[in-house]
Amino acid sequence: MELLLASLLMVMGQVQTDHPDVSFDQLVQASLDSKNAVVQQASASSNTNGNYLRPVDKKDPQKDAPKVKGVYVTAHSAGGSRLNTLMKLMDDTELNSMVIDIKDDWGYITYDTGNAELAAMETTQKIIPDMPKLISTLQEHQVYPIARIVVFKDTVLAKKHPELSFINPDGTLWGNGKATPDSFVNPYKKEVWDYNIAIAKEAAKAGFKEIQFDYVRFPEGFEKRADTLKYDKDERSRIDAVAEFVKYAREQMAPLGVRVSVDIFGYAASVPAAEGIGQDFEKISENVDVICPMIYPSHYSTGWFGAKVPDAAPYVTINGAIKDTQKKLEPISNIQPIVRPWIQDFTASWVQGYIKYGKHEIEEQIRALKDNGVDEFLLWNAVNTYTPNVDYK
């Protein structure tokens, strides 16, 4: 174990999927519960030159990148026959980008990176059989390739190295309450940072133009168990630990000429920052080239933006969410990232009062973005079955 970690640290010095696993309201409640969370109100005054997290010289490494309109693609889709269907979707519409799982929601690296140290970690599943062929195909069809890397939700690494994760009082590995529990690794651990950045560097070498980090946070409800779990930590707040990872990741990736983006809960733009999960919309946005708020209408409940059933009011919900996003970014106007939201191309049948999502509902979301000056977006469908005949303009 020590040998594997030592080799990992050496290389790091070198030059199913359900997107949000809890509802926004659950996290909003956690963030606002004074008994369980420390709330830190983001303000313009906190973002002075004295903020060590703020970048000194922030430049877009890909100024010539297209206006991205993309879809989520699992590794199984990218490595299998479904790729042909998705490529035809790219060819026949205004869509021009794919966000492909390179490290998935379980923690598996999804292709053979050729990196011996990463291979030694035994966290690779060769789901995408031929990465050079995939990249070549994307280039031939002028598809902008984005590598999705799920960072701190990592059951595979947590099981292999519990010292990088969170341990219950009885000595067992912590997992969430799912039937098949997910585990997270510890955002305070530099080894975890470097492991994910090593994967990102390999993705950049493979030909991906942007690295999209997902699950950049502590587990949901962490503030309720932070004092009972065993894990390494220091004097930093959880918010600062997460924001420092993002800053470090961008500094590591910028010399390679790739953009860094981060997925973040959409509600985070509508409420004060929460120490509980360690996500601060403003601090994270300072250190990314692209911010991707997940503003699916299905994940807001009664009353959000004045809608009785936000899922049934796609225009109203997206309009309200994107206005909150833009307001949240006003204090960092000089270093604002590109705003590229995730929107909904699935039917949320678990929501009371839900509606079936099709061409009209997707176009209403896009219209709301356009009315607010946002011309980039990503479509989420967990099984990559996207609605036909949508006008994406």
C-alpha positions as CSV (number, residue, x, y, z in Angstrom):
1,M,0.0,0.0,0.0
2,E,2.7,2.4,1.0
3,L,4.7,1.6,-2.2
4,L,1.6,2.3,-4.4
5,L,1.1,5.7,-2.7
6,A,4.8,6.5,-2.9
7,S,4.8,5.8,-6.7
8,L,1.6,7.8,-7.0
9,L,3.1,10.8,-5.3
10,M,6.1,10.5,-7.6
11,V,4.1,10.7,-10.8
12,M,1.9,13.5,-9.5
13,G,4.9,15.8,-9.5
14,Q,5.3,15.3,-13.2
15,V,4.7,17.6,-16.1
16,Q,-25.1,4.8,-13.9
17,T,-25.2,7.4,-13.5
18,D,-27.3,10.0,-11.6
19,H,-25.6,13.4,-11.8
20,P,-26.7,15.0,-8.6
21,D,-27.3,12.2,-6.1
22,V,-29.5,14.3,-3.7
23,S,-32.1,16.9,-4.4
24,F,-31.2,20.6,-4.2
25,D,-33.7,21.1,-1.4
26,Q,-32.0,18.5,0.8
27,L,-28.7,20.4,0.4
28,V,-30.3,23.8,0.8
29,Q,-31.8,22.6,4.0
30,A,-28.5,21.4,5.2
31,S,-26.8,24.6,4.2
32,L,-29.3,26.7,6.1
33,D,-29.7,24.6,9.2
34,S,-27.9,26.6,11.9
35,K,-27.6,23.4,14.1
36,N,-25.8,21.5,11.4
37,A,-23.9,23.9,9.2
38,V,-21.7,26.9,9.4
39,V,-22.9,29.4,6.9
40,Q,-20.5,31.7,5.2
41,Q,-22.1,34.5,3.3
42,A,-20.1,35.3,0.2
43,S,-19.6,39.0,-0.3
44,A,-17.7,41.4,-2.5
45,S,-15.6,42.5,0.5
46,S,-14.3,38.9,1.0
47,N,-12.8,38.9,-2.5
48,T,-10.2,41.6,-2.2
49,N,-6.6,41.3,-3.1
50,G,-6.1,39.7,0.3
51,N,-8.0,36.6,-0.8
52,Y,-5.2,34.1,-1.3
53,L,-7.5,31.9,-3.4
54,R,-8.1,34.5,-6.0
55,P,-5.9,34.0,-9.1
56,V,-3.4,36.7,-10.0
57,D,-3.4,36.2,-13.7
58,K,-6.4,34.4,-15.1
59,K,-6.5,33.8,-18.9
60,D,-8.6,31.4,-20.9
61,P,-6.2,28.8,-22.4
62,Q,-8.6,28.2,-25.3
63,K,-9.9,31.5,-26.5
64,D,-10.7,30.0,-29.9
65,A,-12.9,27.3,-28.4
66,P,-16.4,27.0,-29.9
67,K,-19.6,28.0,-28.1
68,V,-20.2,24.6,-26.5
69,K,-23.5,22.9,-26.8
70,G,-23.0,19.4,-25.6
71,V,-24.3,16.1,-24.2
72,Y,-23.2,13.8,-21.4
73,V,-21.8,10.5,-22.7
74,T,-21.0,7.5,-20.5
75,A,-17.8,5.5,-21.1
76,H,-19.9,2.6,-22.3
77,S,-21.6,4.8,-24.9
78,A,-18.3,6.3,-26.0
79,G,-16.7,2.8,-26.3
80,G,-19.7,1.1,-27.9
81,S,-22.1,1.1,-30.7
82,R,-24.2,4.0,-29.2
83,L,-21.4,6.3,-30.2
84,N,-22.6,6.1,-33.8
85,T,-26.1,7.4,-32.8
86,L,-24.6,10.2,-30.8
87,M,-22.2,11.1,-33.6
88,K,-25.2,11.4,-36.0
89,L,-26.8,13.7,-33.4
90,M,-23.7,15.9,-33.5
91,D,-23.7,15.9,-37.4
92,D,-27.4,16.6,-37.8
93,T,-27.8,19.4,-35.2
94,E,-26.2,22.4,-33.6
95,L,-24.7,20.2,-30.9
96,N,-20.9,20.2,-31.0
97,S,-19.5,18.7,-27.8
98,M,-19.4,15.5,-25.7
99,V,-18.7,15.3,-22.0
100,I,-17.3,11.8,-21.7
101,D,-16.7,9.8,-18.4
102,I,-12.9,9.4,-18.0
103,K,-13.2,8.7,-14.3
104,D,-16.7,7.6,-13.5
105,D,-19.1,7.8,-10.6
106,W,-17.7,4.7,-8.9
107,G,-14.1,5.9,-9.3
108,Y,-13.0,3.8,-12.2
109,I,-10.6,5.2,-14.8
110,T,-12.4,4.2,-18.0
111,Y,-9.5,3.5,-20.4
112,D,-5.9,2.4,-20.4
113,T,-4.0,5.6,-19.8
114,G,-0.6,4.0,-20.4
115,N,0.5,5.5,-17.1
116,A,2.2,2.7,-15.1
117,E,1.7,4.4,-11.7
118,L,-2.1,4.8,-12.4
119,A,-2.3,1.2,-13.6
120,A,-0.6,0.1,-10.3
121,M,-3.5,1.6,-8.4
122,E,-5.8,-1.0,-9.9
123,T,-8.6,1.5,-10.4
124,T,-8.8,1.1,-14.2
125,Q,-11.6,-0.6,-16.1
126,K,-11.0,-0.6,-19.9
127,I,-14.5,0.4,-20.9
128,I,-13.3,2.6,-23.8
129,P,-11.1,0.1,-25.7
130,D,-9.4,2.5,-28.1
131,M,-8.9,6.1,-26.9
132,P,-6.9,7.3,-29.9
133,K,-9.6,6.0,-32.2
134,L,-12.3,7.8,-30.2
135,I,-10.4,11.1,-30.2
136,S,-9.8,10.7,-34.0
137,T,-13.5,10.1,-34.5
138,L,-14.4,13.2,-32.5
139,Q,-11.9,15.3,-34.4
140,E,-13.3,14.1,-37.8
141,H,-16.8,15.2,-36.8
142,Q,-15.5,18.4,-35.3
143,V,-16.8,17.5,-31.8
144,Y,-15.2,19.4,-28.9
145,P,-14.1,16.7,-26.4
146,I,-14.5,17.3,-22.6
147,A,-13.3,14.8,-20.1
148,R,-15.5,14.3,-17.0
149,I,-13.6,13.3,-13.9
150,V,-15.6,12.5,-10.8
151,V,-13.3,13.7,-8.0
152,F,-14.2,13.1,-4.4
153,K,-17.1,10.6,-4.8
154,D,-14.8,7.6,-5.3
155,T,-15.9,4.3,-3.8
156,V,-13.1,2.4,-5.6
157,L,-10.2,4.4,-4.1
158,A,-11.9,4.7,-0.7
159,K,-12.1,0.9,-0.5
160,K,-8.6,0.4,-1.6
161,H,-7.2,3.1,0.7
162,P,-9.5,3.8,3.6
163,E,-6.9,6.2,5.0
164,L,-7.8,8.5,2.1
165,S,-11.5,8.4,3.1
166,F,-13.7,8.7,6.1
167,I,-13.9,6.0,8.8
168,N,-16.9,5.3,11.1
169,P,-16.5,5.1,14.9
170,D,-16.6,1.3,14.6
171,G,-13.6,1.3,12.2
172,T,-15.6,0.6,9.0
173,L,-15.5,2.6,5.9
174,W,-18.2,5.3,5.8
175,G,-20.8,5.0,3.0
176,N,-24.0,6.9,2.3
177,G,-27.4,5.5,2.8
178,K,-27.9,4.0,-0.6
179,A,-28.7,0.3,-1.1
180,T,-25.3,0.0,-2.6
181,P,-23.4,2.7,-0.6
182,D,-21.2,5.2,-2.3
183,S,-18.0,6.4,-0.4
184,F,-16.1,9.6,-0.8
185,V,-12.5,10.4,-0.4
186,N,-11.2,13.2,1.7
187,P,-10.8,16.7,0.0
188,Y,-8.2,17.6,2.6
189,K,-5.8,14.9,1.3
190,K,-3.2,16.2,-1.2
191,E,-2.7,12.6,-2.4
192,V,-6.3,12.6,-3.6
193,W,-5.8,15.9,-5.4
194,D,-2.7,14.6,-7.2
195,Y,-4.3,11.3,-8.2
196,N,-7.2,13.1,-9.9
197,I,-4.9,15.6,-11.6
198,A,-2.7,12.8,-12.9
199,I,-5.8,11.3,-14.5
200,A,-6.7,14.8,-15.9
201,K,-3.2,15.2,-17.3
202,E,-3.5,11.9,-19.1
203,A,-6.8,12.9,-20.5
204,A,-5.2,16.1,-21.8
205,K,-2.4,14.1,-23.4
206,A,-5.0,11.9,-25.1
207,G,-6.6,14.9,-26.8
208,F,-9.3,16.3,-24.5
209,K,-9.6,20.0,-24.7
210,E,-11.3,20.6,-21.4
211,I,-11.3,18.8,-18.0
212,Q,-14.6,18.9,-16.2
213,F,-14.4,18.0,-12.5
214,D,-17.6,16.7,-10.9
215,Y,-18.4,15.9,-7.2
216,V,-16.0,18.6,-6.1
217,R,-17.3,18.6,-2.5
218,F,-17.7,16.7,0.7
219,P,-20.6,14.1,1.0
220,E,-24.1,15.5,1.5
221,G,-24.9,16.1,5.1
222,F,-21.2,15.9,6.1
223,E,-21.7,18.6,8.8
224,K,-23.8,16.2,10.8
225,R,-21.0,13.6,11.0
226,A,-17.9,15.7,10.7
227,D,-17.1,15.4,14.4
228,T,-17.7,11.6,14.7
229,L,-15.9,10.3,11.6
230,K,-12.2,9.7,11.6
231,Y,-10.3,11.4,8.9
232,D,-7.3,13.7,8.3
233,K,-8.0,17.4,8.4
234,D,-6.2,20.7,9.1
235,E,-7.1,24.3,10.1
236,R,-8.8,25.1,6.7
237,S,-12.5,25.2,6.4
238,R,-14.1,22.7,4.2
239,I,-15.0,25.5,1.8
240,D,-11.3,26.5,1.5
241,A,-10.1,22.9,1.1
242,V,-12.4,22.4,-1.9
243,A,-11.6,25.8,-3.4
244,E,-7.9,25.2,-3.0
245,F,-8.2,21.9,-4.9
246,V,-9.9,23.8,-7.7
247,K,-7.2,26.5,-7.8
248,Y,-4.4,23.9,-7.7
249,A,-6.1,21.9,-10.5
250,R,-6.3,24.9,-12.8
251,E,-2.7,25.8,-12.1
252,Q,-1.6,22.3,-13.0
253,M,-3.7,22.0,-16.1
254,A,-3.2,25.5,-17.6
255,P,0.3,24.9,-19.0
256,L,-1.2,22.0,-21.0
257,G,-3.5,24.4,-22.8
258,V,-6.8,22.8,-21.6
259,R,-9.7,24.5,-19.9
260,V,-10.9,23.5,-16.4
261,S,-14.6,23.4,-15.6
262,V,-16.4,22.4,-12.5
263,D,-20.0,21.1,-12.0
264,I,-21.7,22.7,-9.1
265,F,-25.2,22.4,-7.5
266,G,-27.5,24.9,-9.1
267,Y,-29.0,25.9,-5.8
268,A,-25.5,27.1,-4.7
269,A,-26.1,30.3,-6.7
270,S,-29.3,31.0,-4.8
271,V,-28.2,30.6,-1.2
272,P,-25.2,31.5,1.0
273,A,-22.2,29.2,0.8
274,A,-22.4,26.2,3.1
275,E,-19.5,24.8,5.1
276,G,-21.3,21.5,5.2
277,I,-20.4,20.2,1.8
278,G,-17.6,22.7,1.2
279,Q,-19.0,24.3,-2.0
280,D,-18.8,28.1,-2.4
281,F,-20.1,29.1,-5.8
282,E,-18.0,32.3,-5.9
283,K,-14.7,30.9,-4.7
284,I,-14.9,27.9,-7.1
285,S,-15.9,30.2,-10.0
286,E,-12.8,32.4,-9.4
287,N,-10.5,29.5,-10.3
288,V,-12.2,27.8,-13.3
289,D,-12.5,28.7,-16.9
290,V,-16.1,27.4,-17.1
291,I,-18.7,26.9,-14.3
292,C,-21.4,24.4,-14.9
293,P,-24.4,24.8,-12.5
294,M,-26.7,21.9,-12.6
295,I,-30.0,23.7,-12.8
296,Y,-32.4,20.8,-13.7
297,P,-36.0,22.0,-13.1
298,S,-36.8,18.6,-11.5
299,H,-34.4,19.3,-8.6
300,Y,-36.2,22.4,-7.3
301,S,-39.4,21.9,-5.2
302,T,-42.5,23.9,-4.6
303,G,-42.0,27.6,-4.4
304,W,-38.7,28.0,-6.1
305,F,-38.8,31.0,-8.5
306,G,-42.6,31.2,-7.8
307,A,-43.4,27.9,-9.5
308,K,-45.8,25.5,-7.8
309,V,-44.0,22.6,-9.6
310,P,-40.7,23.9,-11.0
311,D,-40.3,20.7,-13.1
312,A,-43.5,21.6,-14.9
313,A,-42.3,25.2,-15.5
314,P,-38.9,24.7,-17.4
315,Y,-38.7,28.3,-18.7
316,V,-39.6,29.9,-15.3
317,T,-37.2,27.7,-13.4
318,I,-34.2,28.1,-15.7
319,N,-34.8,31.8,-16.0
320,G,-34.8,32.2,-12.2
321,A,-31.8,29.9,-11.7
322,I,-29.6,31.6,-14.3
323,K,-30.5,35.1,-13.0
324,D,-29.3,34.0,-9.5
325,T,-26.2,32.6,-11.1
326,Q,-25.3,35.8,-12.8
327,K,-26.0,37.8,-9.7
328,K,-23.8,35.5,-7.7
329,L,-20.9,36.1,-10.1
330,E,-21.2,40.0,-10.0
331,P,-18.5,40.4,-7.3
332,I,-15.9,38.7,-9.5
333,S,-16.8,40.4,-12.7
334,N,-13.2,40.9,-13.9
335,I,-12.5,37.1,-13.7
336,Q,-15.9,35.6,-14.3
337,P,-15.8,32.1,-15.9
338,I,-17.9,31.1,-18.8
339,V,-21.4,30.0,-17.6
340,R,-22.4,26.7,-19.2
341,P,-25.3,25.1,-17.3
342,W,-26.5,21.6,-17.3
343,I,-30.1,21.3,-18.3
344,Q,-32.6,18.5,-18.3
345,D,-33.3,16.0,-21.1
346,F,-35.0,13.4,-19.0
347,T,-38.4,12.9,-17.4
348,A,-38.4,13.1,-13.6
349,S,-41.2,10.7,-12.9
350,W,-40.4,10.7,-9.2
351,V,-41.4,14.3,-8.8
352,Q,-45.0,15.0,-7.7
353,G,-46.7,17.0,-10.5
354,Y,-43.9,16.2,-13.0
355,I,-44.4,16.6,-16.8
356,K,-42.9,14.5,-19.6
357,Y,-39.9,16.2,-21.1
358,G,-39.6,16.4,-24.8
359,K,-38.8,18.8,-27.6
360,H,-40.8,21.7,-26.2
361,E,-39.5,21.5,-22.6
362,I,-35.9,21.4,-23.8
363,E,-36.4,24.3,-26.1
364,E,-38.0,26.3,-23.3
365,Q,-34.9,25.8,-21.1
366,I,-32.7,26.9,-24.0
367,R,-34.9,29.9,-24.6
368,A,-34.6,30.9,-20.9
369,L,-30.8,30.7,-21.2
370,K,-30.8,32.7,-24.4
371,D,-33.1,35.4,-22.9
372,N,-30.4,35.9,-20.3
373,G,-27.5,36.0,-22.7
374,V,-26.3,32.5,-22.0
375,D,-25.4,30.7,-25.3
376,E,-23.7,27.5,-23.9
377,F,-25.3,24.5,-22.3
378,L,-25.0,20.8,-21.6
379,L,-27.8,18.2,-21.8
380,W,-28.0,15.5,-19.1
381,N,-29.6,12.1,-19.7
382,A,-28.1,9.3,-17.6
383,V,-28.5,6.7,-20.4
384,N,-27.6,9.1,-23.2
385,T,-31.0,8.8,-25.0
386,Y,-31.5,12.4,-26.2
387,T,-34.7,13.9,-27.6
388,P,-34.9,14.1,-31.4
389,N,-35.8,17.1,-33.5
390,V,-34.9,19.7,-30.9
391,D,-33.9,23.2,-32.1
392,Y,-30.7,23.9,-30.2
393,K,-30.1,27.3,-31.7
